[in-house]
Amino acid sequence: MSMDNREELFPVIDEHGNITGIVTRGEAHGGSMILHPVVHLHVFNSSKQLYLQKRPAWKDIQPGKWDTATGGHMAVGENTRQALAREVKEELGITNFTVEELGHYIFESKKEREMVFVHKTTYDGDIHPNPDELEGGRFWSAKEIEENMGKGVFTPNFESEYKKYFIKK
């Protein structure tokens, strides 16, 4: 069974995104509430369906839930573009895509505190979920997503992001 590397190093940032130090994954996800940066990419197809990944059961945060197409931590020394390109290639096998930045926000749970840099793209090419990273993935219609909101199907982070960036008010 795979597992997250608790010794992986993440940058520590302040609320303005300035790097202030380094922390291990184990400490960052162990209730320390140390702010660390992550990148998210929402992948739509030209039919306006949204690709979601299924998190594997072995993940230390939100195992077995459906989540943003790509989500990952920035490595020490990376900027958001570099982290996004690396994570999208690792998780979905996509190397050629155009990114639109949507914004950033701080997400806090009982275990962690992250500054999430949110992006989206429209992509109609092949997607190859990496079985070492994901349990799989598929495109969802807006109706399917909205019917499953609040039922424990999706990560809380995905649900709040979806409501913030994609539900028309």
Backbone as a printed PyTorch tensor [residue, N CA C, xyz], in Angstrom:
tensor([[[  0.8370,  -1.1810,   0.0000],
         [  0.0000,   0.0000,   0.0000],
         [  0.8860,   1.2490,   0.0000]],

        [[  0.5400,   2.2000,  -0.8160],
         [  1.2620,   3.4580,  -0.8550],
         [  0.8890,   4.2910,   0.3600]],

        [[  1.7070,   5.2920,   0.6100],
         [  1.3750,   6.2630,   1.6500],
         [  2.1160,   7.5610,   1.3830]],

        [[  1.5980,   8.6440,   1.9550],
         [  2.2550,   9.9310,   1.7930],
         [  3.5710,   9.9380,   2.5600]],

        [[  4.5660,  10.6230,   2.0030],
         [  5.8760,  10.7630,   2.6340],
         [  5.7930,  11.8450,   3.7010]],

        [[  5.7610,  11.4460,   4.9600],
         [  5.6220,  12.3920,   6.0700],
         [  6.8430,  13.2960,   6.2270]],

        [[  7.9580,  12.9390,   5.5730],
         [  9.1780,  13.7460,   5.6520],
         [  9.3250,  14.7110,   4.4760]],

        [[  8.4000,  14.6590,   3.5000],
         [  8.4360,  15.5910,   2.3690],
         [  8.4230,  17.0150,   2.9000]],

        [[  9.2410,  17.8900,   2.2980],
         [  9.3580,  19.2650,   2.7750],
         [  8.4670,  20.2140,   1.9930]],

        [[  7.7520,  21.0640,   2.7190],
         [  6.8940,  22.0930,   2.1480],
         [  7.4040,  23.4560,   2.6070]],

        [[  7.2260,  24.4870,   1.7800],
         [  7.5180,  25.8340,   2.2630],
         [  6.4560,  26.2690,   3.2750]],

        [[  6.8650,  27.0380,   4.2450],
         [  5.9430,  27.7020,   5.1660],
         [  5.7850,  29.1190,   4.6340]],

        [[  4.5450,  29.6250,   4.6290],
         [  4.3130,  30.9790,   4.1310],
         [  3.5130,  31.7860,   5.1450]],

        [[  3.5890,  33.1140,   4.9940],
         [  2.7250,  33.9800,   5.8010],
         [  1.4360,  34.2430,   5.0130]],

        [[  0.5490,  35.0130,   5.5630],
         [ -0.7550,  35.2330,   4.9270],
         [ -0.6800,  36.0830,   3.6660]],

        [[  0.5120,  36.5830,   3.3280],
         [  0.7260,  37.3290,   2.0790],
         [  1.4140,  36.4580,   1.0290]],

        [[  1.6860,  35.1850,   1.3770],
         [  2.3380,  34.2650,   0.4450],
         [  3.8570,  34.3100,   0.4780]],

        [[  4.4410,  35.0570,   1.3980],
         [  5.9000,  35.1250,   1.5160],
         [  6.4270,  33.9030,   2.2430]],

        [[  7.4740,  33.2970,   1.7140],
         [  8.0650,  32.1120,   2.3270],
         [  8.8160,  32.5160,   3.5910]],

        [[  8.5050,  31.8060,   4.6770],
         [  9.1180,  32.1290,   5.9690],
         [  9.8860,  30.9600,   6.5720]],

        [[  9.8180,  29.7810,   5.9400],
         [ 10.5060,  28.6260,   6.4960],
         [ 10.1600,  27.3610,   5.7410]],

        [[ 10.4470,  26.2360,   6.3750],
         [ 10.2110,  24.9110,   5.7920],
         [  9.6010,  24.0230,   6.8690]],

        [[  8.6850,  23.1520,   6.4580],
         [  8.0210,  22.2330,   7.3800],
         [  7.8880,  20.8670,   6.7020]],

        [[  7.8390,  19.7940,   7.4740],
         [  7.5850,  18.4690,   6.8960],
         [  6.0900,  18.2800,   6.7030]],

        [[  5.7270,  17.3910,   5.7750],
         [  4.3140,  17.0410,   5.5580],
         [  3.6890,  16.5650,   6.8650]],

        [[  4.4130,  15.7340,   7.5910],
         [  3.8780,  15.2050,   8.8390],
         [  3.4980,  16.2930,   9.8190]],

        [[  4.3590,  17.3080,   9.9200],
         [  4.0590,  18.4150,  10.8320],
         [  2.9410,  19.2910,  10.2680]],

        [[  2.9910,  19.5820,   8.9680],
         [  1.9790,  20.4390,   8.3340],
         [  0.5910,  19.8210,   8.4260]],

        [[  0.5060,  18.4850,   8.3390],
         [ -0.7840,  17.7940,   8.3600],
         [ -1.1040,  17.1810,   9.7180]],

        [[ -0.3110,  17.4980,  10.7110],
         [ -0.4900,  16.8950,  12.0270],
         [ -1.1780,  17.7810,  13.0460]],

        [[ -1.8570,  18.8160,  12.5960],
         [ -2.5680,  19.6850,  13.5140],
         [ -1.7980,  20.9260,  13.9380]],

        [[ -0.6360,  21.1550,  13.3450],
         [  0.1830,  22.3140,  13.7120],
         [ -0.4210,  23.6300,  13.2280]],

        [[ -1.2530,  23.5470,  12.1910],
         [ -1.8900,  24.7110,  11.5680],
         [ -0.8610,  25.6660,  10.9560]],

        [[  0.2780,  25.1310,  10.5580],
         [  1.3050,  25.9140,   9.8790],
         [  0.8400,  26.1430,   8.4380]],

        [[  0.7970,  27.3970,   8.0250],
         [  0.3050,  27.7500,   6.6950],
         [  1.3130,  27.3290,   5.6210]],

        [[  0.8270,  26.5510,   4.6510],
         [  1.6770,  26.0820,   3.5530],
         [  0.8900,  26.1670,   2.2430]],

        [[  1.5910,  26.3570,   1.0940],
         [  0.8950,  26.6030,  -0.1760],
         [  0.5850,  25.3250,  -0.9550]],

        [[ -0.5850,  25.3490,  -1.6130],
         [ -0.9700,  24.2740,  -2.5170],
         [ -1.5290,  24.8880,  -3.8020]],

        [[ -1.5260,  24.0890,  -4.8530],
         [ -2.0940,  24.5090,  -6.1330],
         [ -3.2390,  23.5750,  -6.5010]],

        [[ -4.2720,  24.1400,  -7.0940],
         [ -5.4120,  23.3660,  -7.5970],
         [ -5.6380,  23.7270,  -9.0540]],

        [[ -5.9880,  22.7180,  -9.8570],
         [ -6.3940,  22.9460, -11.2390],
         [ -7.7310,  22.2600, -11.4680]],

        [[ -8.7220,  23.0440, -11.8860],
         [-10.0240,  22.5180, -12.2840],
         [ -9.9710,  22.3290, -13.7930]],

        [[-10.2260,  21.1040, -14.2400],
         [-10.1430,  20.7630, -15.6590],
         [-11.5550,  20.5630, -16.2090]],

        [[-11.9540,  21.4770, -17.0830],
         [-13.2400,  21.3740, -17.7740],
         [-12.9840,  20.8580, -19.1860]],

        [[-13.9790,  20.1760, -19.7630],
         [-13.9110,  19.8690, -21.1910],
         [-14.7800,  20.8860, -21.9280]],

        [[-14.7720,  20.8340, -23.2380],
         [-15.5300,  21.8380, -24.0010],
         [-17.0400,  21.6680, -23.8510]],

        [[-17.4800,  20.5530, -23.2650],
         [-18.9030,  20.3520, -22.9550],
         [-19.2630,  20.8940, -21.5690]],

        [[-18.3310,  21.5840, -20.9350],
         [-18.5260,  22.2090, -19.6220],
         [-18.6150,  21.2070, -18.4780]],

        [[-18.1730,  19.9610, -18.7160],
         [-18.1030,  18.9850, -17.6320],
         [-16.7780,  19.1900, -16.8970]],

        [[-16.7750,  18.8620, -15.6020],
         [-15.6110,  19.0720, -14.7520],
         [-15.0040,  17.7260, -14.3650]],

        [[-13.7100,  17.5890, -14.6180],
         [-12.9990,  16.3600, -14.2590],
         [-12.6740,  16.3860, -12.7690]],

        [[-13.0000,  15.3000, -12.0820],
         [-12.6540,  15.1530, -10.6680],
         [-11.8280,  13.8970, -10.4760]],

        [[-10.9100,  13.9710,  -9.5300],
         [-10.0990,  12.8070,  -9.1790],
         [-10.6930,  12.1140,  -7.9600]],

        [[-10.4880,  10.8040,  -7.9000],
         [-10.8880,  10.0230,  -6.7160],
         [ -9.6370,   9.8280,  -5.8700]],

        [[ -9.6770,  10.3440,  -4.6450],
         [ -8.5200,  10.2310,  -3.7520],
         [ -8.3940,   8.7970,  -3.2570]],

        [[ -7.1790,   8.2600,  -3.2600],
         [ -6.9950,   6.8840,  -2.7850],
         [ -7.2410,   6.7550,  -1.2850]],

        [[ -7.5490,   5.5530,  -0.8610],
         [ -7.8390,   5.2690,   0.5450],
         [ -6.6380,   5.5110,   1.4530]],

        [[ -5.4350,   5.5010,   0.9030],
         [ -4.2410,   5.6530,   1.7360],
         [ -3.8350,   7.1060,   1.9930]],

        [[ -4.5300,   8.0740,   1.3940],
         [ -4.1590,   9.4830,   1.5840],
         [ -4.3480,   9.9030,   3.0480]],

        [[ -3.4790,  10.8130,   3.5170],
         [ -3.5750,  11.2520,   4.9100],
         [ -4.6670,  12.2960,   5.1280]],

        [[ -5.1350,  12.9250,   4.0580],
         [ -6.2110,  13.9170,   4.1450],
         [ -7.3310,  13.4950,   3.1820]],

        [[ -8.5640,  13.4040,   3.6790],
         [ -9.7650,  13.1180,   2.8830],
         [ -9.6550,  11.8720,   1.9810]],

        [[ -9.2670,  10.7200,   2.5310],
         [ -9.1640,   9.5060,   1.7040],
         [-10.5190,   9.0890,   1.1250]],

        [[-10.4860,   8.5810,  -0.1220],
         [-11.6730,   8.0130,  -0.7530],
         [-12.7000,   8.9960,  -1.2800]],

        [[-12.4440,  10.2850,  -1.1720],
         [-13.4120,  11.2810,  -1.6400],
         [-13.0380,  11.7970,  -3.0260]],

        [[-14.0180,  12.3430,  -3.7210],
         [-13.8040,  12.9910,  -5.0190],
         [-13.3300,  14.4110,  -4.7650]],

        [[-12.4090,  14.8620,  -5.6100],
         [-11.7420,  16.1320,  -5.3520],
         [-11.3690,  16.8190,  -6.6630]],

        [[-10.8600,  18.0350,  -6.5390],
         [-10.3530,  18.8260,  -7.6620],
         [ -9.4750,  17.9550,  -8.5550]],

        [[ -9.5300,  18.1590,  -9.8710],
         [ -8.7740,  17.3340, -10.8300],
         [ -7.3290,  17.1630, -10.4140]],

        [[ -6.6740,  18.2560, -10.0670],
         [ -5.3010,  18.1980,  -9.5750],
         [ -5.1850,  19.1010,  -8.3670]],

        [[ -4.5690,  18.5730,  -7.3560],
         [ -4.2750,  19.3500,  -6.1610],
         [ -2.9760,  18.8520,  -5.5860]],

        [[ -2.0760,  19.7610,  -5.2780],
         [ -0.8150,  19.3180,  -4.7180],
         [ -0.0750,  20.4480,  -4.0390]],

        [[  0.8720,  20.0450,  -3.2360],
         [  1.6800,  20.9870,  -2.4820],
         [  2.8120,  21.5420,  -3.3350]],

        [[  3.1080,  22.7950,  -3.1230],
         [  4.2920,  23.3830,  -3.7330],
         [  5.5060,  22.8040,  -3.0260]],

        [[  6.5310,  22.5010,  -3.7860],
         [  7.7880,  22.0360,  -3.2130],
         [  8.6500,  23.2520,  -2.8710]],

        [[  9.5890,  23.0440,  -1.9970],
         [ 10.5330,  24.0970,  -1.6480],
         [ 11.2500,  24.5410,  -2.9270]],

        [[ 11.2710,  25.8350,  -3.1940],
         [ 11.9500,  26.3810,  -4.3710],
         [ 11.0770,  26.5320,  -5.6060]],

        [[  9.8290,  26.0490,  -5.5710],
         [  8.9280,  26.1630,  -6.7230],
         [  8.0430,  27.3970,  -6.5970]],

        [[  7.6300,  27.9290,  -7.7680],
         [  6.5620,  28.9140,  -7.7740],
         [  5.2560,  28.1880,  -8.1330]],

        [[  4.1330,  28.9100,  -8.1520],
         [  2.8480,  28.2420,  -8.3830],
         [  2.7790,  27.6140,  -9.7730]],

        [[  3.2950,  28.2700, -10.7880],
         [  3.2670,  27.7120, -12.1590],
         [  4.0600,  26.4110, -12.2450]],

        [[  5.2360,  26.3970, -11.6380],
         [  6.0720,  25.1880, -11.6610],
         [  5.3840,  24.0500, -10.9040]],

        [[  4.8250,  24.3630,  -9.7460],
         [  4.1400,  23.3390,  -8.9490],
         [  2.9320,  22.7930,  -9.7060]],

        [[  2.1860,  23.6780, -10.3510],
         [  1.0090,  23.2570, -11.1030],
         [  1.4010,  22.3360, -12.2540]],

        [[  2.4080,  22.7240, -13.0270],
         [  2.8620,  21.8980, -14.1550],
         [  3.3130,  20.5210, -13.6610]],

        [[  4.0690,  20.4860, -12.5680],
         [  4.5570,  19.2100, -12.0190],
         [  3.4040,  18.3390, -11.5370]],

        [[  2.5000,  18.9190, -10.7790],
         [  1.3880,  18.1420, -10.2250],
         [  0.4490,  17.6150, -11.3110]],

        [[  0.1410,  18.4410, -12.3100],
         [ -0.7670,  18.0190, -13.3850],
         [ -0.1400,  16.8770, -14.1870]],

        [[  1.1510,  16.9690, -14.4430],
         [  1.8400,  15.8850, -15.1560],
         [  1.8650,  14.6140, -14.3010]],

        [[  2.1950,  14.7440, -13.0120],
         [  2.2640,  13.5780, -12.1110],
         [  0.9130,  12.9010, -11.9580]],

        [[ -0.1480,  13.6900, -11.7750],
         [ -1.4470,  13.1190, -11.4510],
         [ -2.2720,  12.7150, -12.6630]],

        [[ -2.2080,  13.5220, -13.7490],
         [ -3.1010,  13.2910, -14.8930],
         [ -2.3820,  13.0220, -16.2060]],

        [[ -1.0560,  13.1640, -16.2420],
         [ -0.3060,  12.9390, -17.4730],
         [ -0.4710,  14.0450, -18.4960]],

        [[ -0.9870,  15.1970, -18.0930],
         [ -1.1950,  16.3260, -19.0020],
         [  0.0150,  17.2470, -18.9430]],

        [[  0.5360,  17.5890, -20.1170],
         [  1.7090,  18.4760, -20.1490],
         [  1.4680,  19.7560, -20.9400]],

        [[  0.4010,  19.8170, -21.7120],
         [  0.1600,  20.9800, -22.5500],
         [ -1.2460,  21.5210, -22.2860]],

        [[ -1.3130,  22.5860, -21.4980],
         [ -2.6060,  23.1700, -21.1670],
         [ -2.4140,  24.6560, -20.8810]],

        [[ -3.4840,  25.4100, -21.0620],
         [ -3.4690,  26.8470, -20.8140],
         [ -4.1960,  27.1180, -19.5130]],

        [[ -3.5580,  27.8590, -18.6350],
         [ -4.0700,  28.0770, -17.2910],
         [ -4.7050,  29.4610, -17.1500]],

        [[ -5.8160,  29.4880, -16.4400],
         [ -6.4130,  30.7530, -16.0150],
         [ -6.3800,  30.7800, -14.4910]],

        [[ -5.7650,  31.8090, -13.9240],
         [ -5.7170,  31.9540, -12.4650],
         [ -7.0540,  32.4950, -11.9810]],

        [[ -7.6080,  31.8570, -10.9400],
         [ -8.8990,  32.2910, -10.4050],
         [ -8.7580,  33.0550,  -9.0980]],

        [[ -7.6760,  32.8530,  -8.3860],
         [ -7.4760,  33.5260,  -7.1090],
         [ -6.8540,  32.5930,  -6.0950]],

        [[ -6.8530,  33.0220,  -4.8550],
         [ -6.3430,  32.1790,  -3.7710],
         [ -7.1140,  32.4830,  -2.4950]],

        [[ -7.0480,  31.5490,  -1.5680],
         [ -7.7360,  31.6940,  -0.2870],
         [ -7.0610,  30.7780,   0.7180]],

        [[ -7.3640,  30.9830,   1.9810],
         [ -6.8170,  30.1070,   3.0200],
         [ -7.8940,  29.1040,   3.4150]],

        [[ -7.5150,  27.8200,   3.3620],
         [ -8.4080,  26.7350,   3.7620],
         [ -7.8850,  26.1620,   5.0750]],

        [[ -8.7950,  25.9750,   6.0100],
         [ -8.4000,  25.4490,   7.3070],
         [ -9.3140,  24.2900,   7.6880]],

        [[ -8.7050,  23.2020,   8.1410],
         [ -9.4530,  22.0560,   8.6560],
         [ -8.9290,  21.7690,  10.0670]],

        [[ -9.3430,  20.6680,  10.6390],
         [ -8.8530,  20.3020,  11.9730],
         [ -7.3820,  19.8810,  11.9430]],

        [[ -6.8980,  19.4900,  10.7660],
         [ -5.5340,  18.9680,  10.6510],
         [ -4.5330,  19.9220,  10.0330]],

        [[ -5.0040,  20.8920,   9.2390],
         [ -4.0480,  21.6790,   8.4620],
         [ -4.5950,  23.0450,   8.0990]],

        [[ -3.6800,  23.8660,   7.5960],
         [ -4.0100,  25.2170,   7.1220],
         [ -3.2000,  25.4610,   5.8590]],

        [[ -3.9200,  25.7050,   4.7480],
         [ -3.2690,  25.8410,   3.4400],
         [ -3.6950,  27.1360,   2.7570]],

        [[ -2.7560,  27.7220,   2.0010],
         [ -3.1190,  28.7830,   1.0740],
         [ -3.2540,  28.1050,  -0.2760]],

        [[ -4.4590,  28.1280,  -0.8130],
         [ -4.7840,  27.4100,  -2.0470],
         [ -4.7880,  28.4000,  -3.2160]],

        [[ -3.9380,  28.1210,  -4.2100],
         [ -3.8860,  28.9160,  -5.4320],
         [ -4.7020,  28.1780,  -6.4850]],

        [[ -5.8330,  28.7600,  -6.8950],
         [ -6.8310,  28.0900,  -7.7290],
         [ -6.6830,  28.4980,  -9.1910]],

        [[ -6.7360,  27.4860, -10.0700],
         [ -6.6200,  27.6860, -11.5140],
         [ -7.6610,  26.8260, -12.2180]],

        [[ -7.9230,  27.1710, -13.4770],
         [ -8.7840,  26.3140, -14.2910],
         [ -8.2290,  26.2620, -15.7060]],

        [[ -8.6730,  25.2440, -16.4410],
         [ -8.3240,  25.0860, -17.8430],
         [ -9.4630,  24.3710, -18.5370]],

        [[ -9.5110,  24.5070, -19.8560],
         [-10.3960,  23.6830, -20.6810],
         [ -9.4820,  22.7560, -21.4540]],

        [[ -9.7850,  21.4640, -21.3790],
         [ -8.8920,  20.4610, -21.9620],
         [ -9.7200,  19.3060, -22.5040]],

        [[ -9.5090,  18.9690, -23.7800],
         [-10.2430,  17.8650, -24.4000],
         [ -9.3390,  16.7030, -24.7970]],

        [[ -8.0870,  16.7340, -24.3870],
         [ -7.1570,  15.6580, -24.7320],
         [ -7.3080,  14.4600, -23.7980]],

        [[ -6.4050,  13.5230, -23.9600],
         [ -6.4070,  12.3180, -23.1190],
         [ -5.9640,  12.6560, -21.7030]],

        [[ -6.6190,  12.0180, -20.7440],
         [ -6.2540,  12.1350, -19.3360],
         [ -5.9310,  10.7310, -18.8460]],

        [[ -4.7740,  10.6030, -18.2290],
         [ -4.3110,   9.2970, -17.7380],
         [ -4.0190,   9.3970, -16.2480]],

        [[ -5.0350,   9.1530, -15.3900],
         [ -4.7970,   9.2460, -13.9530],
         [ -3.6910,   8.2750, -13.5180]],

        [[ -2.7350,   8.7810, -12.7820],
         [ -1.6150,   7.9870, -12.3050],
         [ -2.0840,   7.1080, -11.1450]],

        [[ -2.0450,   5.7820, -11.2990],
         [ -2.5250,   4.9020, -10.2270],
         [ -1.6860,   4.9770,  -8.9520]],

        [[ -0.4740,   5.5330,  -9.0430],
         [  0.3340,   5.7310,  -7.8370],
         [ -0.1040,   6.9720,  -7.0680]],

        [[ -0.9020,   7.8250,  -7.7120],
         [ -1.3300,   9.0860,  -7.1020],
         [ -2.8360,   9.1290,  -6.8270]],

        [[ -3.6270,   8.5100,  -7.7220],
         [ -5.0850,   8.6260,  -7.6700],
         [ -5.7450,   7.2570,  -7.7780]],

        [[ -6.9800,   7.1840,  -7.3220],
         [ -7.7700,   5.9690,  -7.5030],
         [ -8.4910,   5.9950,  -8.8510]],

        [[ -8.4450,   7.1210,  -9.5390],
         [ -9.0880,   7.2640, -10.8350],
         [ -9.6730,   8.6470, -10.9690]],

        [[-10.5160,   8.8150, -11.9790],
         [-11.1490,  10.1020, -12.1850],
         [-12.1250,  10.0300, -13.3440]],

        [[-12.9840,  11.0400, -13.4330],
         [-13.9390,  11.1130, -14.5320],
         [-14.5190,  12.5180, -14.6100]],

        [[-15.1630,  12.8030, -15.7440],
         [-15.8620,  14.0700, -15.9160],
         [-17.2490,  13.9740, -15.2890]],

        [[-17.6600,  15.0620, -14.6280],
         [-18.9590,  15.1690, -13.9800],
         [-19.7050,  16.3540, -14.5840]],

        [[-21.0130,  16.2190, -14.7590],
         [-21.8250,  17.3580, -15.1790],
         [-22.0910,  18.2380, -13.9550]],

        [[-22.4530,  19.4900, -14.2020],
         [-22.7950,  20.3950, -13.1020],
         [-23.9600,  19.8180, -12.2910]],

        [[-24.9110,  19.2140, -12.9820],
         [-26.0710,  18.6230, -12.2900],
         [-25.6320,  17.4990, -11.3470]],

        [[-24.7380,  16.6170, -11.8160],
         [-24.2480,  15.5260, -10.9590],
         [-23.5280,  16.0690,  -9.7290]],

        [[-22.7150,  17.0830,  -9.9490],
         [-21.9780,  17.6670,  -8.8160],
         [-22.9510,  18.2630,  -7.8170]],

        [[-23.8710,  19.0780,  -8.3000],
         [-24.7940,  19.7500,  -7.3950],
         [-25.7010,  18.7670,  -6.6600]],

        [[-26.0690,  17.6490,  -7.2910],
         [-26.8930,  16.6200,  -6.6340],
         [-26.1350,  15.9000,  -5.5200]],

        [[-24.8010,  15.8820,  -5.5930],
         [-23.9980,  15.1670,  -4.6070],
         [-23.3400,  16.0640,  -3.5610]],

        [[-23.5430,  17.3680,  -3.6700],
         [-22.9740,  18.3030,  -2.6900],
         [-23.5650,  18.0310,  -1.3080]],

        [[-22.7220,  18.1280,  -0.2900],
         [-23.1820,  17.9730,   1.0890],
         [-23.4910,  16.5590,   1.5150]],

        [[-23.1490,  15.5760,   0.6870],
         [-23.4660,  14.1780,   0.9980],
         [-22.2370,  13.3550,   1.3600]],

        [[-21.0770,  14.0080,   1.5350],
         [-19.8580,  13.2840,   1.8940],
         [-19.1690,  12.6350,   0.7130]],

        [[-19.6000,  12.9520,  -0.5000],
         [-19.0080,  12.3880,  -1.7160],
         [-17.7130,  13.1270,  -2.0650]],

        [[-17.7270,  14.4420,  -1.8760],
         [-16.6050,  15.3000,  -2.2470],
         [-15.8530,  15.7680,  -1.0090]],

        [[-14.6220,  16.2190,  -1.2130],
         [-13.8860,  16.8270,  -0.1120],
         [-14.5490,  18.1660,   0.2300]],

        [[-14.5060,  18.5610,   1.4920],
         [-15.0570,  19.8680,   1.8610],
         [-14.3620,  21.0100,   1.1080]],

        [[-13.0760,  20.8640,   0.8710],
         [-12.3220,  21.8800,   0.1500],
         [-12.8610,  22.0280,  -1.2700]],

        [[-13.1030,  20.9120,  -1.9600],
         [-13.6640,  20.9890,  -3.3150],
         [-15.0260,  21.6730,  -3.2830]],

        [[-15.8920,  21.2690,  -2.3490],
         [-17.2320,  21.8460,  -2.3020],
         [-17.1900,  23.3550,  -2.1010]],

        [[-16.3490,  23.8200,  -1.1900],
         [-16.3040,  25.2640,  -0.9580],
         [-15.7340,  25.9930,  -2.1700]],

        [[-14.7370,  25.4090,  -2.8250],
         [-14.1590,  26.0180,  -4.0210],
         [-15.1630,  26.0480,  -5.1760]],

        [[-15.8770,  24.9590,  -5.3630],
         [-16.8700,  24.8830,  -6.4320],
         [-17.9340,  25.9620,  -6.2440]],

        [[-18.4210,  26.0910,  -5.0100],
         [-19.4350,  27.1140,  -4.7200],
         [-18.8780,  28.5140,  -4.9670]],

        [[-17.6470,  28.7460,  -4.5620],
         [-17.0420,  30.0780,  -4.6790],
         [-16.7780,  30.4860,  -6.1210]],

        [[-16.2590,  29.5410,  -6.9310],
         [-15.8000,  29.9050,  -8.2730],
         [-16.7320,  29.5100,  -9.4150]],

        [[-17.6340,  28.5460,  -9.2060],
         [-18.3540,  28.0120, -10.3660],
         [-19.8770,  28.0440, -10.2750]],

        [[-20.4450,  28.2830,  -9.1250],
         [-21.9040,  28.3820,  -9.0490],
         [-22.2890,  29.8350,  -9.2740]],

        [[-23.1120,  30.0520, -10.2780],
         [-23.5530,  31.4060, -10.6330],
         [-24.5160,  31.9140,  -9.5580]],

        [[-24.2760,  33.1320,  -9.1260],
         [-25.1270,  33.7090,  -8.0720],
         [-26.0740,  34.7170,  -8.6370]]])
